[in-house]
C-alpha cells in the first residue's frame, strides 16, 4: 500500500510537471507496466484529479483543470517557497492580488508544520520589499496566460501598446518571463519581425486562444535571460534614448553595472547607450555612475542635466 501511494505521488508530480505524457513514457519513468499506469490514473481520478486520456498512437495523459481544486502535494522546501512567495505578493507587484495572497497565505499557514511555520515567519518578518519608482503592477491572468503558453510551447498573440501610445498585434513564441525592478518582461521570438524581442507585460493584453505549437529556439548569446533583459531594456521600449561618452574604461563600467550596452571608445573612454521614460531620472542615474561624461544625444537630455546642475548649485550657494 505504501509503495502504491508513493507511486501515485510520483505519477501526479510527473503530470503536473509536463503537459502531455504517453502511457509507455510514464511506465518507463515509474518502472511499471502500462496497465499499472491505467489503474493508477483511475485512482487519481477517484481522488478528484482530472486526468484526461487521449486514445491512439499519438495519445497520452494530461492533467486538466477541474471544477474543484484537488489537494496540493508539496515537500518542505516547496511549501516554504510558496508561503514566502505569497508573502511577497501580498506586498504588491501584481495588480489586485494583495488581498487574495493574504487569504491564501493564511490558509497555507494553518496546515504548515510548526517547524516550517517558524521559517516562513522569520523570512517574511525580517525581509523588506521595496517597490521602485518605476514599478508597474500587472494583471495575474496576464502572467498565467504567458507562463502557460511558454510552458506548452504555444505561440502567443497579444495587443501591445508602445511607449508612444500606438497599439499593434504581436505574434510571439514566448521564451521566459523576467521580473526586473518592479516590472515584468516577456522575452520571446517575434515571428513576423523574425527576431528576438523583449516586451513589458503591463503593456500586453494576451488574446485567446493561443496559436500553434512551436519548437523552442535558443536565446542569442549564452542563454542568460537576465543579462538579455538588462541589455534590452537599457535601450529598447523607452520614450527617450541617449548616447553618452563616459570618461572611464568600458571594463570599469561593465563591472560596475553588468548588462549595460557599452562600447569601448579608446583606452579610458566608452560609449554608453541607454533609454528611459523620464529625462530627469536618466540624468540622475548617469550621475550615479560616478565618472565624468558628455551627452552626445539627445540635446534634451543635455538641457535637463544643465537644469539639474543649476538647481544643485543654488542648493549650496549659501555656503
C-alpha positions, 0 to 999 in steps of 0.5 A: 500500500505504501509503495502504491501511494508513493507511486501515485505521488510520483505519477501526479508530480510527473503530470503536473510537471509536463503537459502531455505524457504517453502511457509507455513514457510514464511506465518507463519513468515509474518502472511499471507496466502500462496497465499499472499506469491505467489503474493508477490514473483511475485512482487519481481520478477517484481522488478528484484529479482530472486526468484526461486520456487521449486514445491512439498512437499519438495519445497520452495523459494530461492533467486538466483543470477541474471544477474543484481544486484537488489537494496540493502535494508539496515537500518542505522546501516547496511549501516554504517557497510558496508561503514566502512567495505569497508573502511577497505578493501580498506586498504588491507587484501584481495588480489586485492580488494583495488581498487574495495572497493574504487569504491564501497565505493564511490558509497555507499557514494553518496546515504548515508544520510548526517547524516550517511555520517558524521559517516562513515567519522569520523570512517574511518578518525580517525581509523588506520589499521595496517597490521602485519608482518605476514599478508597474503592477500587472494583471495575474491572468496576464502572467498565467496566460504567458507562463502557460503558453511558454510552458506548452510551447504555444505561440502567443498573440497579444495587443501591445501598446508602445511607449508612444501610445500606438497599439499593434498585434504581436505574434510571439513564441514566448521564451521566459518571463523576467521580473526586473525592478518592479516590472515584468518582461516577456522575452520571446521570438517575434515571428513576423519581425523574425527576431528576438524581442523583449516586451513589458507585460503591463503593456500586453493584453494576451488574446485567446486562444493561443496559436500553434505549437512551436519548437523552442529556439535558443536565446542569442548569446549564452542563454542568460535571460537576465543579462538579455533583459538588462541589455534590452531594456537599457535601450529598447521600449523607452520614450527617450534614448541617449548616447553618452561618452563616459570618461572611464574604461568600458571594463570599469563600467561593465563591472560596475553595472553588468548588462549595460550596452557599452562600447569601448571608445579608446583606452579610458573612454566608452560609449554608453547607450541607454533609454528611459521614460523620464529625462530627469531620472536618466540624468540622475542615474548617469550621475550615479555612475560616478565618472565624468561624461558628455551627452552626445544625444539627445540635446534634451537630455543635455538641457535637463542635466544643465537644469539639474546642475543649476538647481544643485548649485543654488542648493549650496550657494549659501555656503 
